[in-house]
């Protein structure tokens, strides 16, 4: 068999002996060739013609079979490659026998996250005593956590239970967009909550004047708009990169770094855009949070009594704990040196800020908050708030 590459077709030549050629009609021969190529019966008449671009091959070939060629793209080394339309998520590094156990573990975790965050939202909005800026921010964070964990966990559960690890290109880009948007939104929202704590401790007499429900709504809205807008730009550049060759994504969800590792065309522009936008949306809110807590620390140290000092610090201890856990995992994941890069450790760290932090955040915020616990008991009919 001689193979010839035409401009829009792949042409296959078959040498036909005179005896076979006299016994087979062109339609029957084409059907036979098509069946050999596709491994399935050919449904219609075979398109048979001569190849005008290969006259040298015509002396040894009598007939040919043509079919439309698969879409080709040029890789970074210049060779023709087929564009990837689906990815395969490797998942967490576990033995096959543990898949069902992990499914049960992550399912219970997912349900627990949904219940505890929904309880916070419903308690805040049903209790008039909690209609204050701090609790508005807390309910907004719970709403974000529900959306955040629902973007990743269902696909993980499908992989554990059904071994369905494929995800389409569009599905992968959609998951990446929402994941990136919610992470960026959380950074800005944590900075907004830090500002709320700064005003409450450093300017307590002006708190109700400076931090109004209207300002809370604006800060929450700005957090979501900025996070989703920046992520849209990032994902647009990433999705414009050509992915070909291997489609095995060494992660349990679609993250930026594992996706770009599969690119077969130059992705320096997408990488640069991602770095600049990540710097803006991650570093600036972090700086705002650090500055807020710097002023909070100075204000607390000026309090003469140890009791007053501890009481002031306890009002922001929960938020400071959440910020520390979130940024530590995030910075170690994306800013650490390449020398200590490990795909397995990446997955474990990703599991911390995608599954573990949504569990502990509501517990950190609410377990030490007597006012919220009283409101929750009242909402559940388990007790009455003290007056």
N, C-alpha and C positions, 0 to 999 in steps of 0.2 A: 504494500500500500504506500502510495506517495501522498504527502500532505502539502497543500499549497495554501498560503494565506492571502486572500484577496482583501479588498478594502473593507467590504461590509459582510463578507461571508467566510466561513471555514469550508474549504473545498476538499473533498475526499475522492481520490481516484482509485478505481479498482480495475485491475487487469482482467479482462474477460477473454477467455479462450473462444475461438471461433465456434466450437461446438456448443458451449454454454450459451453464447450469445444468440445462436440460432434457436435455442430451445426456450429462452426466457424473453418475455416481452419487456419493453422498457418499464412499464408500470409495475410488473411483478418484481423486476430487479431492484427498482427503487424502493419498493416496500421492504424487500429483504435487507437492503443496505440500511434503511432507517431502523429496522428492528434490531440489527446488530449494534447500531450506534446508541440508541435510546434504551435498549433492553425491553422495549414494549412494542406491541404491534403498531404499525404505522396507520393512522386513521384514514388517510386519503391518498390521492394520486401523488406519486413522488415527483418533485420538480427535477427534471433531468435536462442538462444543457452542457455545452462545451465551455471550457474555461478560456476566455479570450486573453487573459493576462499571462498565461503560461503555455505558449506554443511549443516549448521544448518538451513538455510533459505529454503533449497530445500524441506523440509518436508511440508511446507505450501505454496509453490509456484510451479506452473507447468511450466510456461513460463516466459521469460523475454524479455525486449527490451533494446538494448544497443545503445548509440551514443557516438561519440568522445567528450571528456570533453573539456570545455573552458580552455584556458591557465591560470594557477594558479601561484601565487607568494606568498612568505611568507612575511607578514608584520613585523613591528618591534616587535609586541607582539607574533609572531609565528603563527598566523592563516593564512589560505589560503585566498588569495584575488585575484580579477581579475584586470589585468593591464589596466590602462586608455589609450584609444587610441584617444580620443577627449577631448577638454576642452570647457567649456561654459563661455564666457566673460560676467560678470554682467553688465559692462558699467558704465556710470556716474549715480549718484543717482538723478534721475528726475522722475516726474510723467509721466505716459504713454501718456498723452495728449500732452506733450512737445517734444516728439520724433521727429516729423516732423519739428518743429521749430528749434530744435537743428541740424537736418540734413541740413536745409537751411543755418543756421549760420556757421556751420563747412565747408560746401561746399564752401561758399563765401570766408571764411577765407583761405581755401586750395588753391583756385584759385588765390587769392590775393598774397599769398606767392610765388606761382609759377611765377606769372607775375613779381613781383618786383625783385626777385632773377635772373630770366632770363634777365631782363632789365639790371641789374648790370653786368652780365657776357658778354652780347653782347656789352654793352657800353665800357667796359674795353678793350675788344679785337678788337673793331672797331675804337677806338680813339688812335692814336699814342701818344698823350700827356699823356695818362694814362698808358703807358707801363713802369711802375716803380714798384719796389718791393712791396710797400704798396698796390697797386691796384691788383697785382698778388695774394697776400694773400687774399684780399677782394673778388675777383672772386672765389677763391678756397673755401672760407667760404660760399659763395652763392651756389656753387655747392653742398657742404655738406648739407646745409639747405634744398635744394630741395629733395635730397635723404632721408634725415632724416625725413621730414614730410610725404613723400610718403610711408614710411615704416609703419606708424601707422594710418594716417587719412583715407585711403580708407576702411579699415576694420571697423573703427568707423562709417563711412557713411553707410556701408552695414548694420550694426546693427541698426542704427536709422531708415533707410528707410524700410528694408525688415525684420527687427527683426531676422536677421540671426546672432546669437551670438555664434554659434559653430565654433571652429577652430581645425583642426587636430593637433596631437602631432608634426608631422613634420613641419606643418605650424607655430605652436607656437614657436618651436625651431628656425626656420628660422627668424621669426620676432624678436625674442630675440637676435639672433646673429647680425643682421644688426643694431638693436637699440643700443646694447652695443658697437658695433664696431664704430658707428658714434659718440656716446658720448665720447668714449675714443679718437677718432681721433680729435674731437673738442677741447679737453683739450690740446693736444699736439700742435694743430694749433694755439690756443690762446697764448700759451707760445712762439711759433715762432714769432707771431705778436708782442708780448711784447718785444722780443729781437730786432726786427726791429725798434720799437719806441725808445728803449734804445740807439741803435747806432745812430739813427737820431738826438737825443737830446744831448747825452753825447759825441759823436764823429762825429759832423756834417761834418768836413773836410775830414774825412776818410770814410764817409758813402758809397760812390759809389765804394770804394775799398773793403770794408768789406762785404757789402750786394750786391752781384751780382745776376743777373738772374739765374745763375747756382746754387748758394747757396739757392735761393728761391725754385727752383725746388727740390733740395735735402731735404729741410725742409718740404715741402708739401708732398713729397713722403714718408719721414720718418714718418710723422704724420699718413698717411693712413696705411702704412705697420705695424707700431707698434700697432695701434688701432685694426686692423682686426686680427692680429696674436694673441694678448692677448685675444681678445674676442673668438676666435676659441678654445683656451685652456679652457676658462671658460665654454663655452657652451658644450664642449665635456664632461666635468665632470658633469655638471647639467643634460644633457640628459641621462647619465648612471644611474641616480637615478630612482628607480621604483616609479611610481605614481599610486595609486589605491584608491578605496573608492570614496570619493567625487571628482568630476571633475569640480566643480564650481570655477572659477578663479575670485576673487573679485577685478577686475581691468578692464580698458577698452583696455588694450593691455597686451602682455606677458612680464612681468617684473620679475626680479630674485626673489625678496622676496615673492610675491604672488604665484609663481610657487613652490618654495621650501616648502611653507606651506602645499601643497597637497601631499608631499612625504610620503610614508608609509614604507620606509626603511631608514637606517642610511645615512644621507647626510652631516655628519660632514666634510668629506674629501672635498666634493664639496664646502661647505661653507668656509672652510679654504683656498682653492685655489682661490675662488672668492675674499676673503678678501685681500690676499697677492697681487694678480694681480691688484685689484682695488686700493690698496695703492700705488703701483708702478706707475700706469698710471694716477692716479688722483692727488696724493700728490706731486710727483716730478715736474710735469708741473706747479702746483700751486706755489710751492716754487720758481721755475725759474721765474714765472711771478711776484711774490712778490719782489724778489731780483732785477729784472729789474726796477720795479717802485720805489724801495727804492733808487737806484742810480739815477733814473730820478728826484725824488723829491730833492735829494741833489744837483743835477746839476741846477735845476730850482731855488732853493733858493739862489744860488750863482750869479744869473743874477741880475745886479744892478738896472735896470729899471723895473718898474711895467708893462709897455707895453710889453717888451721882455719876462718877466716872464709869463704873461698871454698868449702870443702867443705860447710859448713853451708848456705850459700846454694844450692849446686847441688842439694841434696836437695829443695828446694821450687821451684826455677826452672821445672820443667816444669808443675807445677800452676798457678803464678802466670801463666805464659804462656797456658794454656788459659782461666783465669778472665778475663784481660784481653781476649782475643779475643772470648769469649762475651758478656761484659757490654758491651763497646764496641758490638758489632753490635746487641745487644738494646736498649740505652738509646738509641742513635741511631735505631733503628727506631720506638720507641714513645714517646720522651720529647722528641724534637726539636720545634722551633717549627713551626707550621703554614705559615709563610711559605716554608720550604724543602721543603715536602712535595711529593713527586713520585711518581707511581705507578710509573714505570719504575725510579727509584732504589730504591723500596721492594722491588721484585721482586729487584733485584740484591743488596740487603742481606739479604733473606730467603734468597736462595740461599747466602749466606755461612754463615749459622748453621744452615741445614737440610741442606746438601750438603757445603760445604767443610770446616767444623769437624769433622764426623764422620770426614773423611779424615785431617786433620792431628793430631787429638787422640791417636790411638794412636801415631803417629809421634813426636810430641813426648814422650810418656810413656816410650816404649820404646827409641828409637834411642840415647839417651844413657845407658841403664840397662844396664850390663855384666852385672849379675846376671840380668836378664830375658833378655838376648840369649844368654847361656850356657844358660839353661834352655830357650829356644826351640830352639837348635841341638841340644841333647840330645833334646828331644821329637821333632825331625825326623830324628834319627839322623845329624846332620852333624858331631857332635863331642861331646866329653865336657867336663863342667865341671871346672875346675881345683880341686885340693884343696891 
